[in-house]
Amino acid sequence: MSRRQHPEGPVPALTRPARLRPGDRVAVVAPSGPVPADRLEKGLAVLRGWDLEPVVLPHVLAGHPRLPYLAGEDAARARDLQEAWCDPSVSAVICARGGYGAQRMADLVDWAAVRAAEPKVFVGYSDVTALHEAFAQRVGLATLHGPMVAALTFIEDPDTQESLRTTLFAPESVRTLRLGSARPLIPGRARGITLGGCVSLLAAGIGTPHARPSARGGLLLIEDTGEEPYRLDRVLTQLLRSGWLDGVSGIALGSWEGCGPDEELRAVFLDRLGGLGVPVVEELGFGHRATALTMPLGVPAVLDADAGALVLDVPALV
């Protein structure tokens, strides 16, 4: 059988966790890079202002003894995530920041214990894409591609805060996701299950244990930061050559901060994605940008490239 046939079937809808309520405890973890203490405190203050009770896990402010780009040892970061998830008093787990390192600790988590625990909200983006994929593949849980507690965007931008707050507390009020910047790159409408995140992390996961076999039947939401056009070409070419994009229903492009001039990026996306024959919308409003929408992953939706919108069939949370 050809490796490109992907017998596993289309992207499935995932279990949606419960929405948050005032007074809920939320755990803050650092699965990737080190966290600046001052920025962490500012982010925690935002959560407290929403009448949430944030709990910071022991290694969030830790550092790796030899690798300064990691927030502590891999096993410690994995243990923090697992303990937070398996704590029945915690209603959500929110990442403190991205950076690099989630891939290193993902296989150290006891995913059987995570599956056995009550479903809860998981929030993050950037390098945390590796964990979104792990929750989707190993737990069957829908997650939120959204701002992190110590990220400057979350601390400084009220619209980014409001997008996450309403998704957490009143998800039925944010069924249509768009910003004014959105426009069709390739027109059309498509239906599927949302998936995605940082595109370089998705490509890096191909061939690893428990990796998603393909984006077949999915609405792929992708963004990145600091990748030059030729490097994004390389990433997209890897997804194409591996067959990972075979059967994708539609694609939403988020922000590409520090990735190069818009016209060069648009040329790459048209060249690499145009042959798929599916709708593509650009600048939908998520990712590494000044104002970032919270995007649910694992839920059924319609991508309307002409209207520049992603319309959820159901709220992100129940």
Secondary structure as GFF3:
##gff-version 3
##sequence-region A 1 318
A	DSSP	beta_strand	25	29	.	.	.	ID=ss1
A	DSSP	alpha_helix	37	49	.	.	.	ID=ss2
A	DSSP	beta_strand	53	56	.	.	.	ID=ss3
A	DSSP	alpha_helix	74	86	.	.	.	ID=ss4
A	DSSP	beta_strand	90	95	.	.	.	ID=ss5
A	DSSP	alpha_helix	102	106	.	.	.	ID=ss6
A	DSSP	alpha_helix	111	116	.	.	.	ID=ss7
A	DSSP	beta_strand	121	124	.	.	.	ID=ss8
A	DSSP	three_ten_helix	126	128	.	.	.	ID=ss9
A	DSSP	alpha_helix	129	134	.	.	.	ID=ss10
A	DSSP	pi_helix	135	139	.	.	.	ID=ss11
A	DSSP	beta_strand	143	145	.	.	.	ID=ss12
A	DSSP	alpha_helix	152	156	.	.	.	ID=ss13
A	DSSP	alpha_helix	158	169	.	.	.	ID=ss14
A	DSSP	three_ten_helix	171	173	.	.	.	ID=ss15
A	DSSP	beta_strand	176	177	.	.	.	ID=ss16
A	DSSP	beta_strand	183	186	.	.	.	ID=ss17
A	DSSP	beta_strand	189	198	.	.	.	ID=ss18
A	DSSP	alpha_helix	199	205	.	.	.	ID=ss19
A	DSSP	beta_strand	218	225	.	.	.	ID=ss20
A	DSSP	alpha_helix	229	241	.	.	.	ID=ss21
A	DSSP	beta_strand	250	257	.	.	.	ID=ss22
A	DSSP	alpha_helix	262	273	.	.	.	ID=ss23
A	DSSP	three_ten_helix	274	276	.	.	.	ID=ss24
A	DSSP	beta_strand	280	282	.	.	.	ID=ss25
A	DSSP	beta_strand	295	297	.	.	.	ID=ss26
A	DSSP	beta_strand	300	304	.	.	.	ID=ss27
A	DSSP	beta_strand	309	312	.	.	.	ID=ss28
###
